[in-house]
Amino acid sequence: MADTTTLTEVVFRIRRFDPTSDAAPRWEDYRLPYTKGMTVLDGLKAVKESQSPTLSWRSSCRMGVCGSCGMFINGRPRLACNTQITELGTSLVSVAPLPNFKTVRDLVPDLTPMFDAHAALHPYIVRADQAEQERPTGEYWQSVHQLEAYLQFSYCIKCGCCMAACPTYATDPVYSGPMPLAQAYRYTADSRDGGFAARKAALAAERGPWKCHFAGECSQVCPKGVDPARAIQLMKRALVLDYLRLWKQPCPAKLATVPAGIKRREGIPEAPAPTIEKMVT
Amino acid sequence: MRDQRLWTWHVGAGAVILVLLGLHMTVMHLDAFVRVFNATAEEPIAWSNVFARAQSTFFLVSYVLLLGAALFHGFYGLRTIVFELNPGDGLKKAVNGALVAAGLALFLFGTWAAWASFEFARVNG
């Protein structure tokens, strides 16, 4: 590993591809002066500003929240904004688009198949009380333990790093992949949800969790510390229990009633007036 | 729903294999410590011991059960590997058919072999 404490220059080896002019992707090197605290995203911006204005990628928040800048950096799917150059341990930074997806251009992967698989698994709370769900009048009860059953899976930012690392998804386009399956479990484990039956139609078939080898790479690379491999195994367990008629659907949480006879404590100011008009139904 | 059913049976077969293979390992390889199903206090593979086990209805059922579980578990795993190569729908059906046919043939042959040895031991015992 190179000594990165005395870095003065960084070489960005970037995979370039323009579908309108290139028959195949090519690698190009760009030399940049190293600045303290430089992330891979900072480097890409510097390359675009000073050397190659046509370089394309996706990014937005710059703080590991939006999930836009997932890239294949030095042989591993990472968020460009969240990856310090010094953390790579070398002055050579290779950047390619996420594997297992088609490339739109340069570092922009086509994530459509991932989001199609995600949408097919009903990644939202499904309730029998449709009217309440659409026009909520209150909150649903949920204990801390019930929250913990799915909390870590809700930290997913849909960056696609897990999909890029999955050896099964690399070869099998029918397999839904770690992100959609983990999100299917995230909602199945939510005590407010009653959508297991709706999700089961897709999960119990070939695109379900069955082909997961438990390689665990998805959990290794997740920049948010989510454990999709665990979610997939828990999803398998839920489906096996369902086949054996032992699956206990968490009773959809009840609507919390507003306590009666409560008086506002003195000194607490009133809420400010709404800044938008109330929606007329 | 078929994959849900197949996976559940795969897990169930794994549990059966765990128990029966555990029994096999105990009988065959831990005889120095645990002398179970060792009727003549000789080596587990001594003819007298093999003959004694062959007379047992418990072992007849165990052999057939282990055979069925191992065939299903193994062939389901093989099917998963083959399906990861993305065969077309026609080829998938052919693979399914071939595995079911091979599995049934091997199960019937193995069951016949277990029954034949049971009968032989019972008649000559």
Contacts between the chains, C-beta under 8 A, distances in Angstrom:
chain1	res1	chain2	res2	distance
A	168	B	84	7.0
A	171	B	84	5.6
A	171	B	85	7.5
A	171	B	86	7.1
A	172	B	83	7.8
A	172	B	84	5.2
A	172	B	86	6.4
A	173	B	86	7.0
A	174	B	86	7.6
A	200	B	4	7.8
A	203	B	4	7.7
A	204	B	1	4.7
A	204	B	2	7.9
A	204	B	3	6.2
A	204	B	4	3.7
A	205	B	1	7.0
A	205	B	2	7.3
A	205	B	3	5.7
A	205	B	4	7.9
A	206	B	3	5.6
A	206	B	83	7.9
A	208	B	3	5.8
A	208	B	4	7.1
A	210	B	3	5.1
A	210	B	6	7.8
A	210	B	7	5.1
A	210	B	80	7.4
A	211	B	80	6.5
A	211	B	83	7.8
A	211	B	84	6.7
A	236	B	7	6.8
A	239	B	4	5.1
A	239	B	7	7.3
A	239	B	8	7.9
A	240	B	4	7.6
A	240	B	7	6.7
A	240	B	8	4.8
A	240	B	11	6.0
A	242	B	4	7.3
A	243	B	4	5.3
A	243	B	5	6.1
A	243	B	8	4.4
A	244	B	8	6.7
